[in-house]
Amino acid sequence: MTTIQGSIPDSLALQVREFAEREHVSMDMVLSIALASQIAGWQNRDSIQQRARRGSWDKFDRVMEKVRDVPPLEGDEMPDASA
């Protein structure tokens, strides 16, 4: 386990403390989970950006040309926007 020392606004520290007490967990646990969640979000964003760079509008258009031009099946219609 690594100890990291940092500074956060007093109001945020109070929110973390109150949440930890309410959930009956340590502040360390709340901060670890929050940090892990944020890092996972950033990694996911980066992965999506990398995949998007590999994409090709030409390939997309070729695939979309294969989609049949037929009305949707019953129940799959778009809702009426005017309603």
C-alpha positions in Angstrom: 0.0 0.0 0.0 1.3 3.4 -0.9 0.5 6.6 1.1 -0.1 9.7 -0.9 -0.4 13.1 0.7 -2.3 15.8 -1.1 -4.5 18.8 -0.6 -8.2 19.1 -1.4 -10.6 21.9 -0.6 -12.1 21.8 2.9 -15.7 21.5 1.4 -14.7 18.4 -0.6 -13.0 16.8 2.5 -16.2 17.4 4.5 -18.2 15.7 1.8 -15.8 12.7 1.7 -15.9 12.4 5.5 -19.7 12.6 5.6 -20.1 10.1 2.9 -17.6 7.7 4.5 -19.4 7.9 7.8 -22.8 7.4 6.2 -21.5 4.3 4.3 -19.5 3.0 7.2 -16.3 2.9 5.3 -13.0 4.7 5.7 -12.2 8.0 4.0 -9.2 6.1 2.4 -11.7 3.6 0.9 -13.9 6.4 -0.6 -10.9 8.2 -2.0 -9.4 5.0 -3.5 -12.7 4.1 -5.1 -13.2 7.6 -6.5 -9.7 7.8 -7.8 -10.0 4.3 -9.5 -13.3 5.3 -11.0 -11.9 8.5 -12.5 -8.8 6.8 -13.9 -11.0 4.1 -15.5 -13.1 6.9 -17.1 -10.0 8.6 -18.5 -8.6 5.3 -19.8 -12.0 4.5 -21.4 -12.0 8.0 -23.1 -8.5 7.5 -24.4 -9.4 4.0 -25.7 -12.5 5.5 -27.6 -10.4 8.3 -29.0 -7.8 5.8 -30.3 -10.5 3.6 -31.8 -12.1 6.7 -33.4 -8.8 7.6 -35.1 -8.6 4.2 -36.7 -12.1 4.7 -38.1 -12.8 5.6 -41.7 -15.8 7.4 -43.0 -15.3 5.6 -46.3 -15.7 2.2 -44.6 -18.7 3.5 -42.6 -20.3 4.6 -45.9 -19.6 1.2 -47.5 -21.3 -0.7 -44.6 -24.2 1.7 -44.5 -24.8 1.1 -48.3 -25.5 -2.6 -47.4 -28.4 -1.6 -45.1 -31.7 -2.4 -46.7 -34.1 0.6 -47.3 -37.2 -0.9 -45.8 -39.7 0.5 -43.2 -39.1 -0.4 -39.6 -40.8 -3.5 -38.1 -43.9 -2.9 -36.1 -42.9 -1.6 -32.7 -39.6 -0.2 -33.9 -40.9 3.0 -35.4 -39.5 6.3 -34.3 -41.8 8.1 -31.8 -43.7 11.0 -33.3 -41.7 14.1 -32.4 -44.8 16.3 -32.6 -46.6 14.5 -29.8 
